[in-house]
Amino acid sequence: MKLPSQQLQGGDGVRSGGGASLLSHLHGQFAGEGRLDWKRRINVAIGSAEGLVYLHHEVTPHIIHRDIKASNVLLNSDFAPLVADFGFAKLVPEGVHMTTRVKGTLGYLAPEYFMWGKVSGACDVYSFGILLLELVSGHKPIERVPSGAKRTITEWAEPLIARGRLGDLIDQRLRGSFDAAQLARAVECAALCVQGEPDRRPDMRTVVRGDADAVAPAGSKPAEDGGDDEEEEEEDIDDDEVEEYSLMDDKSSKNSGAFGAMPVQTMQDPYAKRFSGNANNAIKI
């Protein structure tokens, strides 16, 4: 994991062209190569979470990134993640709550931030949950369905999780090569992170707490570059666009990419009658 000062510099692997953004490997020019296997995806998730722990808890004042998304996670030649682009970042003294103009990317924004501009570390936690679902599934945070309507990744994933069909969440490009226990933990972690109420989300220390030896580090030699040239189109947003987007799609304004009510079998205390999680429990991916 690179610390923010190193991340802002790009890192040797990124400067030398050995890596690219996570976006390009999931949805862009390298997406067809199959280099982002399950082991690497889990390591990207863990490394990104560790970077957020540093920002939220280990620097003073604390830093809220506000734009965690696939294009802002850079991968070096060993596929180690570097959280990048602090253009929207906020310095927040401990215990201080802020309201600010909404900046970020549709699909990753926490509901309380998207609708009211309330910013806290829980906003980054929510975005990380969306990123984790994206890593597992290979789906974009917002996609168009055949009818032309927009669907969030959480709206797609919710019924599959409700029926216990976690295997159907897996990116088909992995060809069934994944660890089922890690998948279950990753989905539970994502579900906790994207709860609608920010106080019910775990902090990033809770997300990464556990035995680091449970997951082997990334580092296998990547294949040669090449592949599809198509990049994902991301929708950046500021507060002047929030009302227009809400009027265009009332369901999106209500959910803002959240699991409004998603059951996970290992969770006992129902949230909104159907979804719950204990943010004080350690989560191991």
TORDREN-553401 format. One line per field, with one value per residue (C-alpha): residue in one letter; x, z, y. Coordinates in pm, whole numbers, padded with zeros to 5 digits. Layout:
<atoms>
residuo = c(a, ...);
c1 = c(X, ...);
c3 = c(Z, ...);
c2 = c(Y, ...);
</atoms>
This chain:
<atoms>
residuo = c(m, k, l, p, s, q, q, l, q, g, g, d, g, v, r, s, g, g, g, a, s, l, l, s, h, l, h, g, q, f, a, g, e, g, r, l, d, w, k, r, r, i, n, v, a, i, g, s, a, e, g, l, v, y, l, h, h, e, v, t, p, h, i, i, h, r, d, i, k, a, s, n, v, l, l, n, s, d, f, a, p, l, v, a, d, f, g, f, a, k, l, v, p, e, g, v, h, m, t, t, r, v, k, g, t, l, g, y, l, a, p, e, y, f, m, w, g, k, v, s, g, a, c, d, v, y, s, f, g, i, l, l, l, e, l, v, s, g, h, k, p, i, e, r, v, p, s, g, a, k, r, t, i, t, e, w, a, e, p, l, i, a, r, g, r, l, g, d, l, i, d, q, r, l, r, g, s, f, d, a, a, q, l, a, r, a, v, e, c, a, a, l, c, v, q, g, e, p, d, r, r, p, d, m, r, t, v, v, r, g, d, a, d, a, v, a, p, a, g, s, k, p, a, e, d, g, g, d, d, e, e, e, e, e, e, d, i, d, d, d, e, v, e, e, y, s, l, m, d, d, k, s, s, k, n, s, g, a, f, g, a, m, p, v, q, t, m, q, d, p, y, a, k, r, f, s, g, n, a, n, n, a, i, k, i);
c1 = c(00000, 00122, 00064, -00113, 00211, 00336, 00000, -00010, 00325, 00184, 00424, 00703, 00487, 00229, 00486, 00658, 00332, 00337, -00015, -00326, -00644, -00876, -01135, -00928, -00892, -01260, -01430, -01169, -00875, -00739, -01075, -01056, -00715, -00819, -00526, -00746, -00805, -00986, -00674, -00576, -00928, -00930, -00587, -00703, -00999, -00783, -00513, -00770, -00935, -00597, -00538, -00869, -00778, -00468, -00668, -00953, -00767, -00390, -00333, -00430, -00654, -00837, -00888, -01216, -01149, -01504, -01438, -01351, -01415, -01249, -01072, -00913, -00759, -00433, -00264, 00112, 00295, 00225, -00143, -00098, -00356, -00282, -00573, -00528, -00680, -00735, -00894, -01222, -01063, -01166, -00957, -01187, -01078, -01187, -01545, -01638, -01939, -01951, -02200, -02052, -02121, -02173, -01884, -01814, -01937, -02292, -02327, -02062, -02218, -02360, -02730, -02678, -02404, -02585, -02906, -02793, -02419, -02343, -01983, -01807, -01583, -01899, -01929, -01600, -01709, -02021, -01816, -01582, -01880, -01985, -01627, -01617, -01935, -01784, -01467, -01666, -01914, -01745, -02064, -02052, -02207, -02479, -02573, -02847, -03077, -03229, -03537, -03311, -03362, -03068, -03003, -02758, -02527, -02708, -03048, -02902, -02727, -03001, -03234, -02944, -02822, -03176, -03204, -02858, -02729, -02390, -02223, -02436, -02270, -01930, -01779, -01816, -01467, -01332, -01472, -01573, -01228, -01291, -01293, -01649, -01567, -01394, -01690, -01934, -01720, -01675, -02049, -02127, -01866, -02009, -02362, -02256, -02071, -02367, -02632, -02854, -02788, -02427, -02415, -02479, -02182, -01855, -01550, -01260, -01059, -01340, -01346, -00980, -00951, -00859, -00578, -00377, -00224, -00565, -00511, -00191, -00032, -00052, 00261, 00244, 00388, 00128, 00075, 00148, -00071, -00347, -00721, -01042, -01012, -01353, -01350, -01638, -01825, -01847, -02095, -01928, -02172, -02185, -02470, -02615, -02696, -02852, -03206, -03204, -03087, -03349, -03626, -03504, -03509, -03702, -03587, -03224, -03282, -03431, -03171, -02864, -02713, -02792, -02921, -03251, -03330, -03106, -03105, -02781, -02819, -02540, -02703, -02956, -03078, -03306, -03241, -03558, -03711, -03504, -03142, -02898, -02543, -02340, -02083, -01887, -01805, -01474, -01503, -01240, -01242);
c3 = c(00000, -00084, 00155, 00023, -00032, -00252, -00416, -00528, -00700, -00889, -00779, -00984, -01142, -01260, -01393, -01590, -01746, -01569, -01442, -01513, -01333, -01194, -01433, -01736, -01611, -01525, -01807, -02041, -02263, -02052, -01956, -02206, -02096, -01782, -01580, -01290, -01138, -00810, -00595, -00739, -00697, -00328, -00283, -00459, -00220, 00088, -00025, -00109, 00230, 00403, 00217, 00348, 00702, 00671, 00544, 00795, 01111, 01091, 00960, 01139, 01043, 00894, 00518, 00347, -00016, -00150, -00487, -00431, -00763, -01002, -01207, -00890, -00788, -00977, -01009, -01031, -01220, -00935, -00923, -00585, -00549, -00505, -00408, -00619, -00713, -00397, -00586, -00393, -00061, 00262, 00577, 00871, 01236, 01454, 01579, 01331, 01099, 00772, 00505, 00169, -00202, -00360, -00576, -00700, -00936, -00966, -00846, -00577, -00372, -00027, 00004, 00279, 00075, -00258, -00121, 00157, 00119, 00459, 00446, 00683, 00665, 00619, 00269, 00167, 00337, 00120, -00196, -00097, -00065, -00420, -00539, -00370, -00548, -00872, -00812, -00738, -01022, -01300, -01325, -01342, -01055, -01292, -01611, -01871, -01899, -02234, -02168, -02160, -01789, -01554, -01286, -00997, -00907, -00576, -00743, -00958, -00670, -00407, -00540, -00600, -00243, -00108, -00272, -00157, -00514, -00438, -00717, -00968, -00856, -00980, -01289, -01567, -01690, -01385, -01533, -01194, -01042, -00703, -00332, -00209, 00152, 00045, -00178, 00113, 00333, 00056, -00012, 00358, 00387, 00087, 00226, 00558, 00386, 00172, 00443, 00400, 00748, 00781, 01153, 01072, 00839, 00979, 00980, 00759, 01050, 01110, 00743, 00734, 01088, 01097, 01006, 00719, 00655, 00548, 00202, 00005, -00139, -00505, -00715, -00999, -01327, -01551, -01916, -02207, -02255, -02512, -02543, -02573, -02610, -02464, -02133, -01891, -01908, -01556, -01458, -01241, -01046, -00852, -00644, -00935, -01104, -00809, -00853, -01228, -01179, -00910, -01136, -01419, -01208, -00882, -00782, -00818, -00598, -00326, -00332, -00467, -00524, -00171, -00067, 00054, 00217, 00145, 00354, 00423, 00593, 00846, 00972, 01253, 01342, 01051, 00907, 00759, 00845, 00582, 00610, 00894, 01010, 01321, 01242, 01554, 01433, 01260, 00889, 00714, 00338);
c2 = c(00000, 00351, 00638, 00950, 01146, 00865, 00818, 01180, 01123, 00827, 00553, 00396, 00128, 00380, 00626, 00353, 00242, -00095, -00043, 00160, 00253, -00010, 00133, 00037, -00321, -00361, -00171, -00024, -00106, -00394, -00544, -00829, -00955, -01138, -01002, -00894, -01237, -01302, -01289, -00953, -00815, -00904, -00749, -00433, -00416, -00467, -00223, 00044, -00003, 00029, 00355, 00488, 00383, 00600, 00897, 00865, 00766, 00805, 01158, 01479, 01643, 01348, 01340, 01251, 01166, 01226, 01062, 00697, 00521, 00279, 00546, 00688, 00356, 00318, -00021, -00054, -00328, -00572, -00470, -00304, -00024, 00344, 00567, 00880, 01218, 01421, 01711, 01683, 01582, 01756, 01800, 01730, 01766, 01476, 01508, 01781, 01734, 01926, 02020, 02111, 02134, 01795, 01677, 01329, 01061, 00929, 00573, 00607, 00889, 00817, 00915, 01174, 01338, 01315, 01470, 01704, 01754, 01599, 01483, 01245, 00942, 00736, 00884, 00722, 00399, 00395, 00456, 00175, -00060, 00025, -00024, -00364, -00475, -00350, -00555, -00870, -00842, -00646, -00438, -00059, 00140, 00261, 00077, 00104, -00195, -00301, -00085, 00220, 00286, 00327, 00066, 00090, -00195, -00231, -00262, -00541, -00719, -00697, -00971, -01208, -01167, -01195, -01538, -01645, -01662, -01509, -01703, -01513, -01190, -01303, -01145, -01403, -01316, -01499, -01823, -01956, -01911, -01750, -01831, -01880, -01790, -01470, -01388, -01424, -01199, -00942, -00925, -00891, -00617, -00431, -00463, -00312, -00030, 00080, 00096, 00399, 00538, 00655, 00572, 00206, 00174, 00038, 00262, 00163, 00023, -00224, -00317, -00414, -00557, -00922, -01157, -01008, -01350, -01483, -01337, -01390, -01073, -00989, -00997, -01247, -01127, -00958, -01045, -00814, -00504, -00480, -00523, -00333, 00044, 00126, 00317, 00354, 00683, 00826, 01095, 01357, 01568, 01890, 02029, 02226, 01894, 01712, 01846, 01779, 01420, 01361, 01486, 01264, 00948, 00958, 00611, 00714, 01017, 00798, 00522, 00701, 00360, 00236, -00102, 00038, -00296, -00592, -00910, -01094, -01430, -01374, -01053, -01079, -00728, -00624, -00279, -00129, -00471, -00651, -00543, -00518, -00538, -00474, -00209, -00302, -00652, -00710, -00776, -00985, -00994);
</atoms>
